[in-house]
C-alpha cells in the first residue's frame, strides 16, 4: 500500500504542476498532506513535516539572502559591463547567446555549487535574454542541463556519496566516468545550439512583419548587414516588445515598437536600464571587491554559506544605500522573488517529511529491489543507472546513495557486478536529479529568472533524461560500468 501511495503521490504532484492546475507551492503542501493522511499518518503528520522543515531552514536563509545580495548587485550596476562584453562577443544571435549560456554555466559549475552557478549565470545572462526578447525558460533549461551534467565531479557531492556508501576511493569512481562526462557535455552543447536555433526561428515566425522577408533566419541577426534584426549603432529597426504570458517571465512577442540599435537604448526597461535610479557607478570597485570576497569565502567554505550572504547583503545595503528609507525600498523590491523561493523550500518539507515519515521512500526502494528478475542480475549496474534517474528526482541524494544504493549493490554482488560499477552507474542520473523541486538550487534558478517550475520541467526533463541515458551508455561502452 505504501508503495502504491508513494508512486501515486509523485504522479499526481507532477501532473498538477505540469498542467498548471496548482502552483508548485500549493501542490507541495496539499498533495503530500492528502496522501499522508491516506497512509495513516493522522496527527503525526505535523511532527513529520516539522522535523523535515528543520533541515530546510539554513537552505531557506541561504536562498533568501543570496537573492537579496545579487539582486542588489544587479541594481547598482555591477554586472552591466560584463553583460555588455558578452553582447559584444556573442552578438545578437540567439543561437550564440544560448550556446554561450551553456558554456558559462558549465565553466562556473566547476566550483561544485549549484546555487553559485545559477546565481552567476542568471545575473550575467538574464538581462541579455530580456534585451533580445528571448524566453528565460531557455536560460533555465540550458543552465540546468550544464550544471546537472557537471554534478558528477568528485567535489559536487553525489560521487563522493556513492564512494562513501560503498567504501570506495572517490577517484576510482570518477576517473573512469570522464568519457561519459565529456560526451554528456557535448550533448548539452548540441541541445543548447538547437534551442538557440528554435529561439531564432521563434522570433522570426512570431513577428513575420519583421523577419518574414529574411531568406536566411541568421541574416536577421547579422549585426545590421541584413534586412531587419538587431544591428549595430547607426541602423534603425523594429523589435518586439515582451509581455508576460504562458508562465512567469516568458517573453511573448505580441506587438512591435521602434528600437534604435544603440546598446543603452536597447536595454531600456530591462534589468540593465542605464537610467535606473539605483545605479552606483562610483562604488563599482567596492561592489566588485565585496563580491569577490563573498565568492572566495563561499568556495573556501570556512563560514556557513547563509551567514556569508547575510553579512554580504548587510554591507552592500549599508554602503550603497545609507538611508534607511532606501534600504527598506530595496528589500521590498526583491520581496516577490524571496517569497516565491523561500515558500517553495518550506513547502518541499511537507513532501520530504511525508515520504520519509510514513516510510514510503523505504517501501518504494525495497519494492524496486524485489521486482528485479533473477535473470536480470548481471545487468544490475545498468538497471541501477536507469533507476537513479527517477529515484534521485523524488528523493534526496543522501536517501538514495546511503539508503538504496547499498541494497542494490549487495544484490548485484551475487551476480558478479562490482561495487565500483554500481557506484559509477548510480551517478549517471544526476542531470535529471538536479531538476527536482527538492533541490534548492533549481528553485533559486527559476525564481531568479522568474520562470514557472512547470514550464522549466516541460523543456528540461526529457533532455536531461536523454543526457543521463547517453552517459550511462558511454559508461557501458567504455567498460566503466560493467556487466556481470
N, C-alpha and C positions, 0 to 999 in steps of 0.2 A: 504493500500500500504506500509506504513512504517513497519508494522508487517511482511509482506512478504519479504521486502528488508532486514530487520534485521535478520530474520532466514536464508535467503539465503546467506547473507554475512558471517554469522558464519559458515554455512555448507561449503561454498567454501573455507574459510580460513582453516578449519580443514582438508579438503580433500587435499588441496595443500601442507600443511606441512607434513601430514602423508604419502602421496605418494611421498614426496620429489621432487615435481615439482618446488617448490620455497623454499628458506631458510625462516625460521620464520621471519627474519627482513624484507625481501622483501615482504612477504605475509602480514605482519602487516601494511606496507605502501601502497602497491598497491591495495589490495582488498578493504579496507575501503575507500580509495580515490575514486575508481570507483563507489562503491555503494553510497557514499556520494553525488557524482555528480548526480547519478540517482535519489537520493532523493530530488534534487533541492537545494542543499547547495550552489552551484555556488561559487563565490569568497569568500563567508562567511566561506568556509571550512577551510581557513587558520587561522582565529581567533579562530575557534573551537579547532583546533589542538594545537595552541599556548597556549590557556587557560588551556587545559589539560596537556600540557607539563610543565607548571609552577609548577604543583603539583608533577611532577616526578623528578625535579632537585635534591632535597635533597636525594631521593632514589638512583639516579644515583651516587651521590657523596659518599653515604654510601657504595654502592657495589664496586665502583672503589677503594676506599682506604682500604676496607676490603680485597679485593683481593691482593692488594699490601702488606698489613701487614702480612696476613697469608702465602702468597707466600714467603715473606722474612723469616718468622719463619721456614718454611719447608726447605728453602735453607740453613739456618745457623745451622740446626740440632736440633731444639727444640723438634720435635716430634719423633725423632729416638728412644729414649729409650721407649717411650710409645708404638710404633709400635712393637718393639722387645718383649716387655712384652705381648702384645696382641697375638703375634705369639706363644709365649711360652705357653700361656693359651689355645688358640684355636687350636694350632697345625696347620697343613697344610690341614685340611679337609675343602673344600669349603662350605659344608653344615653348619659346625660350624661357619665359618667365616661370612656367610650371616646372620645366626641367631644372632651372636654377634653384627653385624651391626644394626639389628633391635632393640636389647636391648639397645645398646649405644644411638641410635637416640631417642628412647622413653625416656630414662633417661635424656638426655640433653634437650629434649623438655619441661621438667618441668619448664624451665625458661620462657616459653611462647613466645620466639622469634624464628621464623623460620630461619632467616638468621644466628644467632649464632649456632643453631642446625646443620645446613648444613655445616657451616664452620668447626666446630669442628669434625663432623662425617667424612667429606671428608678428612680433614687433617690427621686424625688418620687412616682411613681405606683404602683410595685410594692406598697408597704405597703397602699395603698388597695385594690388588686385582691385582695390576700390577705385583707384585713379583710372585704370584701364577697363572698368566696368566688368571685371571678371567675377565669377562666383567664388566666394570664400569657401564653399564646400569643397572645391577642388584643392584649395590650400590645405584644409584639414585632412583630406584624403591622402594627398601626397606626403605630407609631414608624418601622418600615421603609418603609411607604408614604409617610409625610410627608417623611422625610429623603431618600429616593430621588428624589422629585419635586423637592425644593428643590436637589438636587445640580447642577442646570444653572446655578445662579448663577455669575457670572463668576469669583468667588473660590473656588468649590467645587472647581475642578480640571479637569473634563472640557471645559468650554467654552474655557478657556484653552489646553488641549492641542490641541483641534481648530483653534483660531485660529492657534496657533503652527505646527502641522504644515502648514497650508495658506497660511501667511503672510498672515493677515487681521487686521484690528483686532478685538479681542475684543468691543467694543460692537456692531460690525456683525453679529456672530454672535448675541449675546444679545438685544438690544433687540427685534428682530422676533419673537422667541420668547416675549415676555412674555404675549401672549394664551394661548399654549399652556400656559405655567406656571400662569396663573390658572385655566384650565379644568381642568388636572391636579389642582390643589389642591381644586377643587370636587368632583371625582370622589373624591379622598381622603376628604373630609368625608362624602360620601354613603356610601362603603364603611364608614366608621367608625360612622356612625349605624346602618346596617343590622347591623353586627357587634354594636353595643351592644344593639339590639333582640333579636338572637339570644341574647345572654348573659342578657338579662332573661327571655326565654322558657325558656331552659335551666334557670335557677334555679327557675322555676315548675314545669316538667314533670318535672325530675329529683327534685323533692321535692313531689309532689302533696298530701301531707298538710299541707303548709304553704301552698302557693299555690293549691291546687285550688279553693278557694271564692271566689277573686277573679275577678269578671267581667271586669275590665279589668286586664291584667298590670301596667300602670303604677300601679294602686292599691296594689300590693304595696310600692311604693317612694315613697309619698306623704308620708313623714315622720311616720307614725304615725296618719294620719287614717283610712286604710282598715283592712281586716282583714288581719292578718299583715304581714310585711315588716319592714324595719329602720326603726323610728320614732325619735322623739326621746326625750329624757330623760323618764322617768316611766312609759313603757309597757314591758311585758314581752312578749317574743316568743321564738320559737324560730328558730334559724338552723342551717344545715347546717355540719357540721364537715368541713373538707377533708382528704382523704387523697391521697397521691401515687399516680397511676396514669395509664396512657396516655401516658407521656412525662414526663420530669423536670419538676417544677414545675407541672404542670397540675392545677388543683384539681378534684376529682371529689366530687360531693355523695353521700355514702353513708349517713350517719346524722345524727341531729339531737340537739341539746342545747339547754338553755335558755340564752338570751342576754339579759341586761339591756341596754337600749339606752343605757347610759351610755358615752360615747365611749372612756374609758380601759379599761373592762371589755371593750368590743368589740374593742379592739386587743391584748388579752392573747394571748400565744402567736404574735404576729406580729413582724415586724422593728421595730415600734413599741411593743412591750410596755413599758408605763410603769414596770414593776417590774424591768426588766433591770439587772443589776449594772454594766453598762458606761456607764451614763448619767453625763454630766459637765455638769450644768446650770450650775455656776459658771464653766465655761470656754466657755460658748456664744458670747460675743462674740469671744473669741480664735479659736475654731474658724471662726467666720464670717469674720473678718478674714483668716485664713490661706487660706481657700477662695477668697475674692475675689481675694487676691493671686495665687494659683495660676491662677485663670481669666484674670486680666488678663495674666499672663505668657504664658499659652497663646495668647491672641488676638494679643498683640503679637509673638509668635514671635521673641523676642530670645534665647531659650535653647532648646536642643533639648528637645522635649517629654518624652522619657524621663527626662532629668535633673531637669526641673521636678517630676515626680511622685516621683522618688526623694527629693529634698530635702524636698518637702512631706510625704511619708509619714514620713520620719525625724523631722521636727519634731513632727508630730502624735502619733507614738508616744511621743516623749520627754516632751512636755508632759502629755498625757492619761494616760499610763501610765508614770510614772517608775520603777517597779520592774521589774527585768529579767525577773522571772518573768511579770509581766502582759504585758510586751512580747512575750515568746515565745508566750504563750497567744493573743494577738491574731493573730499571724502564722499560728499553727496553725489558728485559727478560719476564716481565709479561704483556707487552703491548697487545699480542694477546688475552689473557683472558679478559683484561679490555675492549678492543674494542668490543669483542663479546657480553658481558653482557650489557654494557652501551648503545650500539647501539640498543639492543633489548628493553631496557627500554624506550628509546626515541621513538622508532618505535611504542611501545604499546600505546603511547599517541595519535597516529593517530586513532587507533581503538576506544579507550575510548572517544576521542573527537568527532568522528563521531556518535557513539552510543548515546551520551548524547546531543550533539549539534543539531542533526536532530530530536531528540525526539523519536528515535527508541526504546530505553530502556523503556520509559514511555508507548509507544503504545503497546509494546510486553507484558508488565506486565498487563496492563488493559485488553488486549485481553484474556490472560490466565484466569483472574478472571471471565470474561464474559462467557467463554465457559464451565465452570464447571456446569453440570446439577444440578437442584434443588434437585433431589433425592440423589445426592452425598454429599449434605451439611453436614450431620452428620460425614462424613469422611474427613472433611476439614483439620484436623491435619495431617492425613496420606497423603493426596494429597499435602499439603504444604511440607512435608518431601521429597516426590518424586520430586516435582518441585524445591526444593532447590538444588538438585544435578546438573541439567544443568544450572539453573539460576545464582547460585553463581559462576559458572565456567566462564560465559560470562559477568558478571558484578561485580563490586566491592561489598564487604560486606556492605559497607555503603549504596550503592544504593539498595541492596536487603532488608536489615534489616530496613532501615529508609524510603524506598520508597514503596516496595512491601509488606512486612510483615504486616504493619498496615492495608492495604487494605484487605488482606486475612483474618486477624484476625477479622476485623469488619464484614466481610461477615460470618465468622464462628460463631460469637456470636449469629446470628439469628437462628442457628441450635443447640444451647446449648453447643458449643465447647468453653472451656475456653481459655483465653489468655495465661495462663501458658502452656497448652497443645500445643498451636500453637508455642510458643517460643521454647519449647523442640524439637518439630518436626523439626523446621527450622534449628537447628544446626547439624542435622544428615548428611547434605550434605557436611560438612567441609572436610572430607578426599578427596572428589572429587575436591572441590574448590581449595585446596592447589596446585593442579597440573596445574592450569590455567596459561597461558602465561601473564596474567595481574597481577600475584603475583610475586613481585620482588624476593622473596626468592627462588622460584623454578628456576628462571633464573640464580640466583647465583649458585645454586646446579649443574645444567647441565653445566654451564661454568667452574666451578672448576674441575668437573670430566671429562671435555672435551667430553661430550655426546651430540648427536644431540637431540633437543627437540622432534622431531617426533619419534625417537627411544624410548625415555623415555615414551611418551604418549602411544605408542603401547603396552608397557609392563605394565604400571601402571594404565591406565584409567579404564579398566574393573575390575581390582582388587579393586580399590577404590570405584567403583560403588557397588560392592558386599558388601564391608565393610559398606558403608552408608546404604544400604538396611537392612543389618543384625542389625545395631544399631537402625534403625527405628523399625524393627520388635520386637526387645527386649524391646524397649520403650513401644510398644503397649501391649506386653505380661505382662510386669511388672506393667502396669497401669500408667506409667509416661506420656504416650501420650494417651489421652482418645478419645473415640468416642461418639459423641453426641446422 
